[in-house]
Amino acid sequence: MSKAPQAPDPILSVEPLGFPWRTPNPFLFCVHHDDRYPAGNERMGPAASLAGRDLGQDFAGKDGWRMYHGMSVPGFPSHPHRGFETVTVVRQGLLDHSDSLGAAARYGGGDVQWLTAGQGILHSEMFPLTSREKANPLELFQIWLNLPREDKFAQPHFAMLWNNLIPRHVARDDAGRTTEVTVIAGRLGEQRPLSPPPKSWASRPDTDVAIWTLKLSPGARWTLPAASPGTNRTLYFFRGTGLRVGGRAIPPAQALTLRAEVEAPLEGGPDEVELLMLQGRPIQEPIVQHGPFVMSSRAEIQQAYIDFQRTRFGGWPWPSEDPVHPREEGRFARHADGRTERPA
């Protein structure tokens, strides 16, 4: 009697998470910021001594938090981008955005900003510590998604995906244990994501781009559905102590490159498990990256630096390189055309 064919192993490779996380084409970069900031001071910086920190380049994680490039408020003062997109998922805490087009936003608590840098934008991303009475934890992912050559000079544009509007798929296994999938990009069953910016690689119907976060309750089982052949898929196991994928035990803090065209059975460990999934069809074009610019040739990189030095991508209309919005300001987004939106 012949044996039934064995299902292919969904895992191609496993490697420890680094800083930043390695990503597959069409993605360029992913970083997970997880900082336990203390209470804030009158300037919305940390109400704590900054002694012993390499201010301007503080990535060491002293006391469980970092100032990054901030000098008084943690975050990333004004810096340029060209040729790609940033997808910023603020899971906890707040982020204050300001840019060279005069646009601004404050978002957090599960909100996502999807920014097409396109032909060039200068922006700041600061982390205001708005509470003076209690700690101000911050957790976010920033994901860089490439643009094809024909769209690298698109007009800069951002879309706000407010937390209460982002679709979520909740599944229960036979034992009633839940898996919740937050669908930032890429349809999952009946859950259709909100629209990314119009020139995004994710806006094309045949690119199979998906950005999902998954939360498995202890011991939960769920099967990650197959994607199209030729799609790149990576699963990042960033929280929890145990996970099985296709029957294989996976240690904590690992990145798994998966066979996208086959299902991947997942089983949570003894505590809650959280994962990030990035997938998409690769952009079959040269990638030349230098600092904040991602283009298709060395000549285009050189031109990006020339253009930035000449134009500052529209200049900087803010009184400082690291602006923060008023402490009492709620979540909002003011676009370059003056349109203002707030979450419901």
C-alpha positions as CSV (number, residue, x, y, z in Angstrom):
1,M,0.0,0.0,0.0
2,S,1.5,3.3,-1.0
3,K,1.8,6.1,1.5
4,A,-0.2,9.3,1.2
5,P,2.0,12.1,-0.1
6,Q,3.4,14.2,2.7
7,A,2.6,17.9,2.8
8,P,5.6,20.0,2.0
9,D,7.4,21.7,4.8
10,P,6.1,25.3,4.9
11,I,9.4,26.6,6.3
12,L,12.3,27.4,4.0
13,S,14.6,28.9,6.7
14,V,14.7,30.1,10.3
15,E,17.1,32.8,11.7
16,P,17.2,34.9,14.8
17,L,15.6,38.4,14.7
18,G,18.3,41.1,14.4
19,F,18.0,44.9,14.6
20,P,16.6,45.8,12.1
21,W,14.7,42.7,10.8
22,R,15.7,41.4,7.5
23,T,12.9,41.6,4.9
24,P,12.1,40.1,1.5
25,N,11.7,42.0,-1.7
26,P,9.4,44.1,-2.2
27,F,10.1,45.1,1.5
28,L,13.4,46.9,2.3
29,F,13.5,47.1,6.1
30,C,11.5,46.5,9.3
31,V,12.3,47.7,12.8
32,H,10.4,46.9,16.0
33,H,10.6,49.7,18.5
34,D,9.6,48.7,22.1
35,D,10.4,51.3,24.7
36,R,9.3,51.5,28.3
37,Y,9.4,55.3,28.6
38,P,8.8,56.9,32.0
39,A,6.4,59.8,32.8
40,G,6.9,62.9,30.7
41,N,8.2,66.3,31.7
42,E,7.0,69.8,30.7
43,R,8.5,69.4,27.2
44,M,7.0,65.9,26.7
45,G,10.4,64.4,27.1
46,P,11.3,61.8,29.8
47,A,11.1,63.0,33.3
48,A,14.4,61.3,34.0
49,S,18.1,62.0,33.8
50,L,19.6,61.8,30.4
51,A,23.1,61.4,31.8
52,G,25.2,58.6,30.3
53,R,23.3,58.6,27.0
54,D,24.8,59.2,23.6
55,L,22.3,61.9,22.8
56,G,21.7,62.2,19.1
57,Q,22.5,58.6,18.6
58,D,21.0,56.8,21.6
59,F,20.1,53.2,20.6
60,A,21.6,51.4,23.6
61,G,18.4,50.8,25.5
62,K,19.6,52.1,28.9
63,D,16.8,51.6,31.5
64,G,14.6,50.0,28.8
65,W,14.2,53.0,26.5
66,R,16.0,55.0,23.9
67,M,16.1,58.7,22.8
68,Y,17.1,57.6,19.2
69,H,18.1,60.8,17.5
70,G,16.0,63.0,19.8
71,M,17.8,65.5,22.1
72,S,14.9,66.3,24.5
73,V,11.9,64.3,23.1
74,P,12.6,60.8,21.9
75,G,12.3,60.1,18.2
76,F,13.6,61.0,14.8
77,P,13.9,64.7,14.0
78,S,13.6,65.9,10.4
79,H,15.1,63.5,7.8
80,P,14.5,63.0,4.1
81,H,13.2,60.0,2.0
82,R,12.8,59.3,-1.7
83,G,11.8,56.3,-3.8
84,F,9.9,54.1,-1.4
85,E,7.1,54.0,1.3
86,T,7.0,53.8,5.0
87,V,4.3,51.9,6.8
88,T,4.3,52.8,10.5
89,V,2.2,50.7,12.9
90,V,2.0,52.3,16.3
91,R,0.6,49.6,18.6
92,Q,1.1,51.5,21.8
93,G,1.9,55.1,22.6
94,L,1.8,58.1,20.3
95,L,3.8,59.4,17.3
96,D,3.9,63.0,16.1
97,H,4.5,63.5,12.4
98,S,5.4,66.7,10.7
99,D,6.7,67.1,7.1
100,S,8.0,69.5,4.5
101,L,4.6,69.7,2.8
102,G,3.1,71.3,5.9
103,A,1.2,68.1,6.8
104,A,1.1,66.9,10.4
105,A,-0.4,64.0,12.4
106,R,-0.6,62.5,15.8
107,Y,-1.5,58.8,15.8
108,G,-1.1,55.7,18.0
109,G,-2.9,53.0,19.9
110,G,-3.1,50.7,16.8
111,D,-3.3,53.4,14.1
112,V,-1.2,53.1,10.9
113,Q,0.3,55.8,8.7
114,W,1.2,54.7,5.2
115,L,3.4,57.3,3.6
116,T,4.5,57.3,-0.1
117,A,7.8,59.4,-0.1
118,G,7.9,59.2,-3.9
119,Q,9.9,62.1,-5.4
120,G,10.9,63.3,-1.9
121,I,9.7,64.3,1.5
122,L,11.4,65.6,4.7
123,H,9.6,64.5,7.8
124,S,10.1,64.1,11.6
125,E,8.7,61.3,13.8
126,M,8.7,62.2,17.4
127,F,7.4,60.2,20.4
128,P,5.7,62.7,22.8
129,L,5.5,61.5,26.4
130,T,2.1,63.1,27.1
131,S,1.4,61.7,30.5
132,R,3.1,63.4,33.4
133,E,1.6,61.1,36.0
134,K,2.4,57.6,34.7
135,A,4.7,55.7,32.3
136,N,4.5,56.3,28.5
137,P,5.2,52.9,26.9
138,L,5.7,53.0,23.1
139,E,5.7,50.0,20.7
140,L,5.7,50.3,16.9
141,F,6.8,48.7,13.7
142,Q,8.2,50.7,10.8
143,I,8.2,48.9,7.5
144,W,9.8,50.1,4.3
145,L,8.2,49.0,1.1
146,N,9.9,49.7,-2.2
147,L,8.3,51.5,-5.2
148,P,8.8,50.4,-8.8
149,R,10.9,52.6,-10.9
150,E,7.9,54.2,-12.7
151,D,6.5,55.4,-9.3
152,K,9.6,56.5,-7.5
153,F,8.8,60.1,-8.5
154,A,5.1,60.0,-7.5
155,Q,3.8,62.9,-5.5
156,P,4.3,62.4,-1.7
157,H,1.1,61.2,-0.1
158,F,0.0,59.6,3.2
159,A,-3.0,57.6,4.1
160,M,-4.2,57.2,7.7
161,L,-5.5,53.8,8.7
162,W,-7.3,54.5,12.0
163,N,-7.3,51.6,14.5
164,N,-11.1,51.3,14.7
165,L,-11.4,51.0,10.9
166,I,-8.7,48.4,10.4
167,P,-10.4,45.0,9.8
168,R,-9.7,42.0,12.1
169,H,-10.3,38.4,11.5
170,V,-11.0,36.3,14.6
171,A,-10.9,32.5,14.3
172,R,-11.6,29.9,17.0
173,D,-10.2,26.4,16.9
174,D,-12.0,23.2,17.9
175,A,-11.1,23.9,21.6
176,G,-12.4,27.5,21.4
177,R,-9.0,29.1,21.5
178,T,-8.7,32.3,19.4
179,T,-6.4,33.7,16.8
180,E,-6.8,37.3,15.9
181,V,-5.4,38.7,12.6
182,T,-5.2,42.4,12.1
183,V,-5.4,43.0,8.3
184,I,-3.3,46.1,7.5
185,A,-2.8,45.1,3.8
186,G,-3.9,42.1,1.9
187,R,-7.3,40.5,1.9
188,L,-8.0,37.6,4.4
189,G,-11.3,35.8,3.7
190,E,-14.0,38.4,3.8
191,Q,-11.8,41.0,5.5
192,R,-10.8,43.6,3.0
193,P,-8.0,46.1,4.1
194,L,-8.3,49.8,3.9
195,S,-6.8,51.4,0.8
196,P,-3.1,52.3,0.8
197,P,-1.8,55.3,-1.1
198,P,-2.7,55.1,-4.8
199,K,0.9,54.7,-6.1
200,S,1.8,52.0,-3.6
201,W,2.9,48.6,-4.8
202,A,0.2,47.2,-2.6
203,S,-2.5,49.1,-4.6
204,R,-1.8,46.9,-7.6
205,P,-4.2,43.9,-7.9
206,D,-1.5,41.3,-8.8
207,T,1.3,42.0,-6.2
208,D,-0.1,39.9,-3.4
209,V,1.2,42.3,-0.7
210,A,0.0,41.5,2.8
211,I,0.9,43.0,6.2
212,W,-0.8,41.2,9.0
213,T,-0.2,41.0,12.8
214,L,-1.3,37.7,14.4
215,K,-2.2,37.1,18.1
216,L,-2.7,33.5,19.2
217,S,-4.1,32.7,22.6
218,P,-2.2,30.0,24.6
219,G,-2.3,26.8,22.6
220,A,-4.4,28.2,19.8
221,R,-4.3,26.5,16.4
222,W,-4.8,28.3,13.1
223,T,-3.6,27.7,9.5
224,L,-2.1,30.5,7.6
225,P,-3.6,30.2,4.1
226,A,-1.5,29.8,1.0
227,A,-0.6,32.8,-1.2
228,S,0.2,32.9,-4.9
229,P,3.3,31.1,-6.3
230,G,6.2,33.5,-6.7
231,T,5.3,35.5,-3.6
232,N,7.8,36.2,-0.8
233,R,6.6,35.6,2.7
234,T,8.2,36.0,6.1
235,L,6.8,35.4,9.5
236,Y,8.4,37.3,12.5
237,F,7.9,35.6,15.9
238,F,8.5,38.6,18.2
239,R,6.5,37.8,21.3
240,G,5.9,34.6,23.3
241,T,7.9,31.6,24.4
242,G,6.6,28.8,22.2
243,L,5.4,28.3,18.6
244,R,5.0,25.4,16.3
245,V,4.8,25.9,12.5
246,G,4.0,22.9,10.3
247,G,4.7,20.8,13.4
248,R,8.2,22.2,13.9
249,A,9.1,23.9,17.3
250,I,10.3,27.4,16.8
251,P,12.4,29.2,19.5
252,P,11.4,32.7,20.5
253,A,12.6,35.8,18.5
254,Q,12.9,34.2,15.1
255,A,12.2,35.1,11.5
256,L,10.8,32.3,9.3
257,T,11.0,32.4,5.6
258,L,7.9,30.4,4.4
259,R,6.8,28.7,1.2
260,A,4.1,31.1,0.3
261,E,2.2,28.7,-2.0
262,V,1.5,26.2,0.8
263,E,-0.5,26.5,4.0
264,A,1.3,26.9,7.2
265,P,-0.3,25.3,10.3
266,L,0.4,27.4,13.4
267,E,0.1,26.4,17.1
268,G,0.7,28.7,20.0
269,G,2.7,27.8,23.0
270,P,2.0,28.1,26.7
271,D,1.5,31.8,26.7
272,E,0.2,34.3,24.1
273,V,2.1,34.5,20.8
274,E,2.4,37.5,18.6
275,L,3.6,37.5,15.0
276,L,4.1,39.9,12.1
277,M,3.7,38.6,8.5
278,L,5.1,40.4,5.5
279,Q,4.5,39.1,2.0
280,G,4.5,40.3,-1.6
281,R,5.6,39.6,-5.1
282,P,9.1,41.0,-5.6
283,I,9.7,44.1,-7.8
284,Q,11.9,42.7,-10.5
285,E,14.2,45.8,-10.8
286,P,17.6,46.8,-9.5
287,I,17.6,48.2,-5.9
288,V,20.2,50.8,-5.0
289,Q,19.9,52.1,-1.5
290,H,22.0,54.7,0.2
291,G,20.8,56.0,3.6
292,P,17.3,57.4,3.2
293,F,17.1,57.1,-0.6
294,V,16.1,53.9,-2.5
295,M,16.4,54.2,-6.3
296,S,17.2,52.0,-9.3
297,S,20.7,53.2,-10.1
298,R,23.7,54.8,-8.6
299,A,23.1,57.9,-10.8
300,E,19.6,58.3,-9.3
301,I,21.0,58.1,-5.8
302,Q,23.5,60.9,-6.7
303,Q,20.7,63.0,-8.1
304,A,18.6,62.4,-5.0
305,Y,21.3,64.0,-2.9
306,I,21.7,66.9,-5.3
307,D,17.9,67.5,-5.4
308,F,17.7,67.4,-1.6
309,Q,20.6,69.8,-1.1
310,R,18.9,72.1,-3.7
311,T,15.3,72.0,-2.6
312,R,15.1,70.4,0.8
313,F,12.1,68.6,-0.7
314,G,9.9,71.7,-0.1
315,G,11.7,73.2,2.8
316,W,10.9,72.9,6.5
317,P,7.9,75.0,7.7
318,W,8.3,74.1,11.4
319,P,10.0,76.1,14.1
320,S,12.4,73.3,15.1
321,E,13.7,70.1,13.6
322,D,11.8,68.0,16.2
323,P,8.4,69.5,16.6
324,V,5.7,68.0,18.8
325,H,2.1,68.8,18.9
326,P,0.3,70.3,22.0
327,R,0.0,67.9,24.9
328,E,-3.8,68.1,24.9
329,E,-4.0,67.5,21.2
330,G,-5.8,64.2,20.3
331,R,-5.2,61.9,17.4
332,F,-5.5,63.7,14.1
333,A,-4.1,64.0,10.6
334,R,-3.8,67.3,8.6
335,H,-2.9,66.6,5.0
336,A,-0.9,68.8,2.6
337,D,-4.2,70.1,1.0
338,G,-5.4,71.3,4.4
339,R,-7.9,68.5,4.9
340,T,-8.0,67.4,8.5
341,E,-9.3,64.1,9.8
342,R,-9.8,62.5,13.2
343,P,-10.7,59.0,14.2
344,A,-14.3,58.4,15.1
